[in-house]
Every structure is written in C-alpha cells, then in structure tokens.
Amino acid sequence: MKNIIIAVDLSDNSGLLINQAVSLAKDRSSSVYLIHVQNPNEDSSGRETTEGVNEINEEYTNEVSLLNSLTQTLRDHDIDAHAIFVEGVIVEAILDEANKMAADMIIAGTHNHNVIESLLLGSVSHGIVKHAPCPVLLVPGK
C-alpha cells in the first residue's frame, strides 16, 4: 500500500483517524496525505466587507495550522506525510485527490447521525464509499 489518504474535517475525531493511519502506514511504509476540504461558498453577507473577509481569512489560517499540526504528528512517527488543503465540494474534492494520487486506501471518519439526518443531509462518508476508486476505512467518531 503506497498512498493513503486521510479525509479530515479537523474535528476532535481527527485524532482517531491519525491513530489508524499510523498503524497502517508504518506497517506498509506508506505515504500519507491528509486532505481537508473547505467549502468555497462562505457567506459573508450581513457583515461589513472587510470584517467578513478577515473572519474567513482567520478561519482558513486556523484550519491550515491545524492540518499542518496533524501532518507533523504523522511525521513524528517517521511517516512520510503531506497536507492538502483545497476548496470545493467535499466528496468530489476527496475523490479527485484520491484519483490524482492513485490512492490505495482512503481513511475517513463517520459521525453519529441518526437515519433521518443521514437521509436528509447525505453523508460525506457514504459518498466516499459509494464512489471511491479504492478501499475505504471508516472510523466511527466518539
């Protein structure tokens, strides 16, 4: 297994995904690519123009910092790790990166939505599993 992609939403459950990746990547000498997808359609209406832009820029900065911190955690375990921060539709962006990287596995988390929430809102993990070009490991959240 050469390339593993971890789809992170930067929630508290991201650490669970990192733990899974450490085990898999070390055993197989894999490269790991952490990907975080930001929705580009951030709404700044109702705010003063510069205030809205500053808030969005600060959010991006914080997310990039957290993504880099998670990537460093993998590197601290002697794993070849890379951070990818992209804007786009979450499932599509993850699958695009998986295809570009010729991913051998995607690791993603699941949230504890009830059946109705999953049906109405859809599910990132469901979309990944349904369309992934490789095996997907789903890690349940706490």
Residue frames as qw, qx, qy, qz and C-alpha x, y, z in Angstrom:
[[0.000, 0.892, 0.453, 0.000, 0.00, 0.00, 0.00],
 [0.521, 0.215, 0.025, 0.826, 1.83, 3.04, -1.28],
 [0.046, -0.263, 0.015, -0.964, -0.55, 6.01, -0.80],
 [0.204, -0.553, -0.777, 0.223, -3.10, 6.51, 1.96],
 [0.072, -0.462, -0.120, -0.876, -5.43, 9.50, 2.01],
 [0.191, -0.435, -0.727, 0.495, -6.98, 10.67, 5.27],
 [0.089, -0.618, -0.372, -0.687, -10.03, 12.88, 4.84],
 [0.325, -0.312, -0.590, 0.670, -10.10, 15.13, 7.92],
 [0.091, -0.808, -0.418, -0.405, -12.75, 17.60, 8.96],
 [0.238, 0.416, -0.408, 0.777, -10.48, 18.91, 11.73],
 [0.667, -0.578, -0.108, -0.457, -12.98, 17.89, 14.42],
 [0.481, -0.598, 0.587, -0.259, -11.98, 16.25, 17.68],
 [0.941, 0.059, 0.322, -0.086, -12.29, 12.90, 15.91],
 [0.551, 0.753, -0.360, -0.004, -9.34, 13.66, 13.62],
 [0.222, -0.618, 0.732, -0.178, -7.00, 12.12, 16.17],
 [0.808, 0.017, 0.555, -0.194, -8.77, 8.77, 15.78],
 [0.781, 0.623, 0.003, -0.035, -8.05, 8.85, 12.05],
 [0.173, 0.800, -0.560, 0.132, -4.40, 9.72, 12.68],
 [0.553, -0.400, 0.704, -0.199, -4.07, 6.74, 15.04],
 [0.877, 0.290, 0.371, -0.094, -5.42, 4.37, 12.39],
 [0.591, 0.782, -0.192, 0.049, -3.10, 5.83, 9.77],
 [0.172, -0.737, 0.644, -0.109, -0.03, 5.45, 11.99],
 [0.726, -0.149, 0.664, -0.095, -0.64, 1.71, 12.31],
 [0.806, 0.513, 0.296, -0.007, -1.34, 1.16, 8.62],
 [0.407, 0.880, -0.239, 0.059, 1.38, 3.42, 7.23],
 [0.282, -0.695, 0.659, -0.059, 4.18, 2.16, 9.48],
 [0.773, -0.037, 0.632, -0.042, 3.39, -1.48, 8.70],
 [0.730, 0.520, 0.412, 0.166, 3.37, -0.84, 4.96],
 [0.426, -0.292, 0.216, 0.829, 5.87, 2.05, 4.59],
 [0.258, 0.716, 0.577, 0.296, 3.12, 4.16, 3.03],
 [0.112, 0.118, -0.015, 0.987, 2.96, 7.85, 2.29],
 [0.037, -0.643, -0.721, 0.256, 0.02, 9.59, 3.93],
 [0.056, 0.292, 0.245, 0.923, -1.85, 12.57, 2.51],
 [0.001, 0.530, 0.659, -0.534, -4.14, 14.44, 4.87],
 [0.041, 0.352, 0.462, 0.813, -6.81, 16.32, 2.98],
 [0.049, 0.541, 0.570, -0.616, -9.14, 18.96, 4.33],
 [0.149, 0.451, 0.582, 0.660, -11.79, 20.44, 2.06],
 [0.018, 0.402, 0.350, -0.846, -13.17, 23.90, 2.71],
 [0.324, 0.705, 0.625, 0.083, -16.46, 24.94, 1.17],
 [0.345, 0.080, 0.163, 0.921, -15.64, 27.96, -1.03],
 [0.158, -0.611, -0.477, -0.612, -19.13, 29.41, -0.70],
 [0.332, -0.353, -0.558, 0.674, -18.60, 31.01, 2.69],
 [0.029, -0.810, -0.455, -0.368, -21.33, 33.57, 3.24],
 [0.373, -0.162, -0.297, 0.864, -20.10, 36.92, 4.46],
 [0.132, -0.582, -0.391, -0.701, -23.35, 38.78, 3.80],
 [0.531, -0.772, -0.313, -0.154, -24.64, 40.93, 6.60],
 [0.667, -0.512, -0.015, 0.541, -21.12, 41.81, 7.71],
 [0.119, 0.905, -0.230, -0.338, -19.03, 44.75, 6.83],
 [0.799, 0.546, -0.250, -0.030, -16.95, 43.77, 3.83],
 [0.318, 0.604, -0.659, 0.316, -13.52, 43.73, 5.41],
 [0.527, -0.369, 0.599, -0.478, -14.80, 42.20, 8.63],
 [0.935, 0.154, 0.176, -0.267, -16.27, 39.23, 6.74],
 [0.721, 0.571, -0.371, 0.133, -13.14, 38.74, 4.68],
 [0.006, -0.615, 0.663, -0.426, -10.94, 38.97, 7.78],
 [0.737, -0.223, 0.489, -0.411, -13.04, 36.34, 9.57],
 [0.940, 0.327, -0.006, -0.100, -12.81, 33.98, 6.59],
 [0.494, 0.656, -0.501, 0.273, -9.04, 34.53, 6.30],
 [0.298, -0.531, 0.651, -0.453, -8.60, 33.88, 10.01],
 [0.892, -0.024, 0.323, -0.316, -10.66, 30.67, 9.76],
 [0.841, 0.490, -0.220, 0.059, -8.54, 29.46, 6.81],
 [0.191, 0.678, -0.601, 0.378, -5.34, 30.28, 8.69],
 [0.565, -0.379, 0.588, -0.438, -6.51, 28.33, 11.74],
 [0.947, 0.163, 0.175, -0.213, -7.57, 25.35, 9.64],
 [0.680, 0.600, -0.385, 0.173, -4.27, 25.25, 7.74],
 [0.084, -0.624, 0.647, -0.431, -2.39, 25.43, 11.04],
 [0.754, -0.198, 0.498, -0.379, -4.38, 22.54, 12.50],
 [0.920, 0.382, -0.041, -0.083, -3.94, 20.49, 9.32],
 [0.447, 0.664, -0.525, 0.288, -0.18, 21.08, 9.44],
 [0.383, -0.508, 0.629, -0.447, -0.12, 20.08, 13.11],
 [0.913, 0.023, 0.312, -0.262, -1.87, 16.78, 12.33],
 [0.789, 0.557, -0.244, 0.089, 0.59, 16.19, 9.50],
 [0.100, 0.683, -0.620, 0.373, 3.51, 16.82, 11.85],
 [0.725, -0.320, 0.487, -0.366, 2.08, 14.21, 14.24],
 [0.960, 0.267, 0.077, -0.027, 2.46, 11.62, 11.49],
 [0.520, 0.698, -0.392, 0.297, 5.97, 12.83, 10.68],
 [0.333, -0.642, 0.566, -0.396, 6.85, 12.47, 14.36],
 [0.866, -0.098, 0.464, -0.155, 6.12, 8.75, 13.85],
 [0.266, -0.404, 0.711, 0.510, 8.59, 8.67, 10.92],
 [0.523, 0.516, 0.676, 0.057, 5.81, 8.57, 8.33],
 [0.190, 0.040, 0.404, 0.894, 6.08, 10.38, 5.01],
 [0.078, 0.693, 0.676, -0.236, 3.13, 12.76, 5.43],
 [0.145, 0.147, 0.297, 0.932, 1.74, 15.66, 3.42],
 [0.175, 0.543, 0.544, -0.615, -1.05, 18.19, 4.00],
 [0.096, 0.292, 0.608, 0.732, -3.53, 19.12, 1.27],
 [0.135, 0.532, 0.479, -0.685, -5.95, 21.99, 1.80],
 [0.085, 0.197, 0.649, 0.730, -8.44, 22.50, -1.01],
 [0.403, 0.261, 0.268, -0.835, -11.66, 24.34, -1.66],
 [0.362, 0.056, -0.727, -0.581, -14.58, 22.54, -3.23],
 [0.831, -0.223, -0.123, -0.493, -17.41, 20.12, -2.79],
 [0.494, -0.577, 0.627, -0.174, -16.17, 17.79, -0.10],
 [0.864, 0.041, 0.502, -0.010, -16.80, 14.34, -1.57],
 [0.712, 0.692, 0.043, 0.110, -15.79, 15.36, -5.09],
 [0.092, 0.874, -0.449, 0.160, -12.58, 17.02, -3.90],
 [0.609, -0.454, 0.644, -0.091, -11.56, 13.99, -1.82],
 [0.861, 0.252, 0.440, 0.045, -12.23, 11.60, -4.70],
 [0.517, 0.840, -0.135, 0.096, -10.38, 13.86, -7.17],
 [0.142, -0.777, 0.600, -0.130, -7.31, 13.83, -4.92],
 [0.771, -0.182, 0.605, -0.074, -7.60, 10.05, -4.45],
 [0.819, 0.524, 0.219, 0.080, -7.55, 9.61, -8.23],
 [0.292, 0.892, -0.314, 0.140, -4.64, 12.04, -8.71],
 [0.298, -0.664, 0.661, -0.182, -2.60, 10.27, -6.02],
 [0.684, 0.126, -0.697, -0.176, -3.54, 6.77, -7.17],
 [0.438, -0.457, 0.531, -0.564, -4.63, 6.19, -3.58],
 [0.383, 0.058, -0.922, -0.021, -4.53, 2.65, -2.28],
 [0.323, -0.525, -0.757, 0.217, -6.85, 3.49, 0.62],
 [0.138, -0.568, -0.015, -0.811, -8.95, 6.35, 1.96],
 [0.326, -0.328, -0.744, 0.482, -9.48, 6.72, 5.70],
 [0.208, -0.460, -0.159, -0.848, -12.49, 8.79, 6.75],
 [0.074, 0.059, 0.745, -0.661, -14.49, 9.34, 9.88],
 [0.269, -0.511, -0.700, -0.420, -18.17, 8.87, 10.49],
 [0.204, -0.228, 0.357, -0.883, -20.41, 10.99, 12.65],
 [0.047, 0.255, 0.931, -0.256, -23.20, 9.58, 14.75],
 [0.395, 0.041, -0.167, -0.903, -26.13, 10.85, 12.69],
 [0.579, 0.185, 0.712, -0.352, -29.46, 9.14, 13.04],
 [0.460, 0.278, 0.762, 0.361, -31.04, 7.55, 9.97],
 [0.244, 0.873, 0.422, -0.020, -33.28, 10.52, 9.15],
 [0.142, -0.872, 0.230, 0.409, -30.40, 13.02, 9.37],
 [0.424, -0.276, 0.713, 0.486, -28.31, 10.83, 7.08],
 [0.412, 0.508, 0.715, 0.245, -31.13, 10.53, 4.55],
 [0.132, 0.945, 0.284, -0.088, -31.92, 14.23, 4.53],
 [0.157, -0.901, 0.290, 0.281, -28.43, 15.65, 4.75],
 [0.789, 0.511, -0.326, 0.101, -26.50, 13.00, 2.93],
 [0.763, -0.582, 0.220, 0.174, -23.18, 11.79, 4.20],
 [0.187, 0.807, -0.537, -0.156, -19.63, 12.52, 3.24],
 [0.362, -0.348, 0.865, 0.008, -18.52, 9.04, 4.26],
 [0.700, 0.376, 0.584, -0.165, -21.37, 7.47, 2.28],
 [0.525, 0.824, -0.083, -0.196, -20.39, 9.46, -0.82],
 [0.027, -0.694, 0.712, 0.106, -16.76, 8.44, -0.46],
 [0.529, -0.099, 0.840, -0.064, -17.60, 4.75, -0.04],
 [0.687, 0.546, 0.419, -0.233, -20.03, 4.78, -2.96],
 [0.580, 0.813, -0.049, -0.015, -17.63, 6.36, -5.47],
 [0.374, -0.754, 0.507, 0.183, -14.12, 5.65, -4.18],
 [0.686, 0.554, -0.452, -0.138, -11.55, 4.21, -6.59],
 [0.388, 0.315, -0.796, 0.341, -10.00, 2.19, -3.75],
 [0.527, -0.446, -0.706, 0.159, -10.88, 0.57, -0.41],
 [0.179, -0.657, 0.098, -0.726, -12.21, 2.90, 2.30],
 [0.448, -0.215, -0.740, 0.454, -11.66, 2.51, 6.03],
 [0.307, -0.702, -0.183, -0.617, -14.39, 4.25, 8.05],
 [0.361, -0.013, -0.674, 0.644, -13.51, 5.13, 11.62],
 [0.312, -0.754, -0.539, -0.210, -16.50, 5.84, 13.89],
 [0.033, 0.582, -0.261, 0.769, -16.41, 9.02, 15.93],
 [0.259, -0.183, -0.793, 0.521, -16.91, 9.16, 19.65]]
